[in-house]
């Protein structure tokens, strides 16, 4: 029987090269956005990264771009309240506010969650959302909420497991099975998983190649 949501295969050499070239040039911070009217012009393809606070989004974006200080992780989970836009080649890479745990006032949390929903449902140039899941913990209830939001918004999303180097091989299969089971009921889920480690570099070339195919 064919496995649902298999790990993404290693791309062919030409795809790997396209991915390398996409992220080999200048990568710059464009702006941080706190309201929809502050979004930059929708004049290019963009991909976004979403995930629970402290899932490793900043580290992954830095690994993708080869720029250690490009996306800055907050010392306090949940403090990043802006949608941050970066350029990579001729695309936007978008870092969304962390969700699920926030050491911030309720009103502030609600405001940036509302912004997150507006962005995901209203950005015409968004080609794919990459939803990051900590490989140590698997899918949580708050991740399911984002999956459902993406289903309703008709935005294709692909799960990227982070921090895979922190998981013993004996436990990895259990996490993968749990993730696959949770994704099965979400029609917007792209049918391949990307397993990464920003620290070790695992899966980074594959993710670059996947993004390059969307341009």
N, C-alpha and C positions, 0 to 999 in steps of 0.2 A: 504494500500500500504506500502511495506517495506521501511523504512527510509534509504536513502543512507548516508553513512558516519556517523553512530551512534557513540555515545560515547562508548569507550571500556568498556565492562562489568567488574565487579570486578572479578579477577581471582580466581580459586578455591584454597583452602588452600595449596595444594601441590605446585602449581605454585608460590604462594606468598612466600612459604618457599624457593624455589629455587632462587627466586629473592633476598630474604634477605641474603641467604648464599653467593650469588655471590658478593654482595657488603659489606659483613661483614668482610672480610679479609683485608689484606694490599692493599692500593690504593696509587700508587706512580706516580709522574711525571716522564716521560721517557725522552722526549726531545721536543724542539720546532723546527719546520722544515720550512725553507724558500725556499727550492727547492726540486724537486722530487727526486733527487739523495741523499737527506738526510733522506728519509723515513726509519723508522726501518724495519727490515725483515718482510715480509708478512707471518708470521708463526703462526698466530692465527686469530680467528674471530674478527672483529672490527665493531663498530657502531659509527656513527659520528653525531654531533649536529651542525646544521646550523641555522642561523637566522639573521635578521636585527640587526644592532648595537643597543645596549641597550634593547634588547628583554628579557634579563634575562638568557642568556646561562650559564654564570659562576655560578649564584645562583642555577640554576637547577642541574648542575653537582655536585656542592657542596652538595646539598640536597640529590641527588642520592647516593653519596658515604659516606655521613655523615661526611665529612671533610670540615669544614667551609672555610679554606684557600687554598684548593687544586687548584681550578681554580680562578684566580684573575681577577676581573673586573677592567678595566681601568676607570679612572675618565673622560677620554675623549673618547666618542664613536668613534669607528672606528680606534683606535690606535693599537689594537691587530692585528699584521700582520703575525703571524706565525700559522701553523697548530700544535696544541699542543696535544701530545700523553700522555695518562695516562693508567696505568694498573689497572684493577679491576678483581680480580680472574685470570682467564686465558684468558681474552679478552683485547682488546684495546678499550678505550673510547677516542674519538677524538673530540677535540674542534676546530671547523673551524673559520677562521677570520669572524668577523661580516661584513655584506654587507649592502649597501643602503645609508649609511651616514658616511662620513669619513672626519675628520679634518686632512687631510694629503695631500701632493702633488699629483697631478693627476698621475704622473708616478709611484708613490708608490702604489696608489690604483689599477692601471691597472696591476701592477706586481702581487699583491697578489690575485686579481680576476682571473688572468690567472692560478696561482698556484691552486686556488680553483677548477677551471674547470678541470685541469689536474688530480687532485686527484680524483674527483668524477667519472671521466670517465675511470680512469686507475688502480684503486685499486681492485684487484681480491678478496681480503678477506673481502671487505666491504659488510656486510649483510643487513644493513638498514641505511638510513639517516633519522634522526629525524629533521624535519623542525619546528622551533619554531615560533609561531605567537602570538603576544601580544593580549590577549583577549579584551583589551580595544579598539583596532583599527582594528582587522580583517586583511584580506589579502590585501597587497598593490601590486602595479605594479611590484616592484622589487622582491617580493616573487614569483610572477608568472614567472619571468625570471629563478629563481632557480628551480621551478617546471618543467619548460620546459627543462632545462638542465638535470635534473634527468630523465625525460622521454626519452630524446635522449641517455642518458648514460645507460638506462635500469637498473637503481638503484631504487629499491623499497624505497619509502619514506613515512613516517607517520607524520602527523601534530600533534604537541603538543602545546596546547594553554597554555600560561604562564600568571601569574598575575591574575588568575581568581578571586582572593579575592578582586581585585580592581574594579570589575564590578558588578553592581546591578543586581539582578536576572531578573528584568524586561527588562534589556538590553541584557542579556546574550543570549537569544534565537535569537535575531536579528543577533548577531555576528556569532553564530553557523550556522544560515541559510546562511549567506554571505560566510562563509568558505566552507560550503558544495557545494554551487553553483559554487564557483571558482574551487573546486577540481574535479568537475564532468567531466571536459574535459581533465583530466590528467591521462593517463593509468597507470603510475607508482605509483599512490597514493594508499597507503594501506587503505582499507575501514573502518577504525575505527579511531576516534579522541581520544586523551588523554587530558583531561582537568586538569591542575595542578596549584598549588600555592606553590612555594618554601617556602614562609613565613609561611603558615599554614600547609604545608605537604600534601595537597590534591593531589591525583593522583600519588604520588611518589612510593608507594608500587606497584601500578598497572604498572607503567613504568618499575620498576625493574623486575617485573615478565615477562613482554613482552620481555625485553632484554635477560633474562635468557632462554627463549624459542628459541632464535636464536643461542645459543651456541651449 
